[in-house]
């Protein structure tokens, strides 16, 4: 702060031009142009930075600079796809360069300083936790129902390669995300207040129910689960886990000492979920009743239409 005032006092001897500007670039491309008077406290004899406006500038630059990291994952062929680091604004370095521009005067260009954002899951971690299968489950569906099959595949793809660290609570909704038409989800049968209807995302509850039975088989602690308002045919009675973006969610907690890896895949009319971890994990599996795979679950023909995404 003393340095700031000293530099400001020097400006009394050599006044700054408020018409100067700062061009801010990212990867060599301009992303912001700042006029000096836009970040200067008005009506002061000594030029000073308006910190409220400076903080607003930082928020804007944060949005334009940030790139989310991408976790390592396992592709459909079983190969590990390496992680990608993200990028964020380096606030301390930017502040030093910004104040240098502000008090030195003149027009200037500043290449925005950044810091890498490491992903939560790298390829080395995946390689160590894909070794031992500790739980699994599969259910069948009618592959000729194109819309429902498509939704099941999308949800399974979002779930696949999820990693749950020790002590972490998994949320199906937060992992898979909101089921919308913009994300590719289609209209298919759902259950609304005990009645069959149709809505965007129908079918995803078969994925959440398959996941529930797989992690239950692995002995994982279930912390939140709700059943449908009427029975479903793809799992035994009482073995379902209904989910809805604006309603129930499915949660479980990793109480083991090692991370857990979820693999979710769809082949033909079968959705499979398996739980993996390190070779050294100590776990207590549970026996779970298996769904019948001899015949396809019964389906309902739906005539009514709704735009919400309730549980299916």
C-alpha positions, -999 to +999 in steps of 0.1 A: +000+000+000+029+024+008+044+017-026+010+025-042+008+059-025+044+067-033+038+060-070+006+080-068+024+110-053+049+109-082+020+113-106+014+148-092+047+157-107+040+139-140+002+136-144-013+105-162-034+107-193-068+091-187-071+085-224-045+058-224-057+022-227-046-013-220-052-041-245-055-075-228-048-106-249-051-144-243-031-167-265-022-137-286-058-128-293-074-096-278-101-103-252-105-070-234-097-033-239-096-011-208-096+027-208-076+041-179-104+064-168-128+035-165-107+021-136-096+054-120-113+068-089-127+101-101-121+136-087-089+127-067-057+148-070-037+115-070-046+088-096-059+057-078-073+024-090-110+020-084-110-014-067-147-021-073-142-017-111-110-036-109-127-065-093-154-065-119-127-066-145-112-096-128-145-115-128-149-108-165-114-120-172-119-151-151-148-160-174-129-154-206-097-172-194-110-202-175-109-236-193-121-266-174-098-295-170-108-328-185-103-360-165-087-391-180-112-417-191-115-451-205-128-453-241-151-480-256-121-500-267-107-501-231-079-477-238-071-449-213-075-414-228-051-391-211-063-361-190-061-325-201-051-297-177-073-266-176-064-229-174-073-201-150-063-165-145-032-159-124-045-131-102-013-121-084+008-118-116-020-100-134-023-075-105+014-067-107+013-061-145-019-041-143-006-017-116+026-013-136+006-002-166-017+020-145+011+040-128+036+041-157+012+057-181+009+052-219-009+027-240+001-009-234-006-046-243-008-073-216-008-110-224-029-124-196-009-146-171-024-180-164-020-210-142-027-247-150-057-263-134-050-300-128-077-325-134-090-347-105-083-379-124-051-386-144-042-417-165-019-430-137-048-431-112-071-448-137-045-475-144-043-484-107-080-485-099-092-504-130-076-536-118-100-553-094-138-556-100-156-555-067-192-552-078-213-555-110-249-556-122-268-557-155-303-552-167-320-557-201-342-534-222-359-534-255-334-521-281-362-516-306-375-488-285-351-463-301-358-432-280-355-450-247-325-470-258-308-437-269-315-421-235-300-451-217-269-450-238-264-412-232-268-416-194-244-446-193-219-426-213-220-397-188-216-422-159-188-442-174-153-436-160-166-418-129-141-419-100-153-416-064-125-408-039-125-421-003-150-402+018-166-387-012-204-388-018-215-396-054-246-379-069-263-394-099-279-361-110-247-341-106-226-367-125-250-374-154-263-338-155-297-324-165-315-345-191-326-321-218-334-321-255-304-298-261-281-326-247-297-351-271-322-368-247-354-379-264-390-384-253-398-419-239-421-434-212-418-422-176-437-426-144-454-394-130-472-397-097-478-434-102-491-430-137-473-438-170-466-408-192-440-395-216-411-370-211-376-361-222-351-385-207-373-415-202-351-446-195-324-430-174-339-446-142-329-480-156-293-467-155-295-454-120-312-486-108-285-507-124-259-485-108-276-489-074-274-527-075-238-527-087-225-504-059-247-523-034-231-555-046-197-538-039-207-532-003-208-494-007-228-473+017-260-460+001-269-426+015-300-417-006-323-438-027-360-436-036-382-462-053-406-455-080-443-448-072-451-481-089-431-512-097-407-514-127-400-545-146-363-543-153-352-550-116-367-572-089-393-554-066-377-529-043-343-529-062-349-497-082-335-462-077-356-434-092-340-401-102-353-368-115-335-335-119-361-316-099-368-345-076-352-376-061-315-383-066-294-414-059-264-410-036-238-433-022-206-427-002-172-443-007-163-455+028-134-475+016-097-465+017-092-466-020-109-447-049-137-464-068-141-465-106-175-469-123-177-485-157-211-482-174-216-497-209-245-506-232-244-535-256-275-543-276-303-545-251-281-548-220-269-520-197-240-531-175-224-513-145-192-525-128-173-511-099-135-514-098-107-503-075-071-511-066-058-546-062-052-539-025-087-527-016-104-544+014-142-546+008-172-565+019-195-574-010-232-579-006-254-604-023-281-587-044-310-603-063-305-604-100-329-592-126-342-617-151-324-616-185-345-644-201-372-620-213-375-583-220-393-561-195-428-552-203-434-517-218-464-494-218-478-476-248-481-439-239-504-414-255-501-384-231-472-359-233-454-338-207-424-316-210-409-323-176-383-349-168-398-369-138-386-403-128-392-431-153 
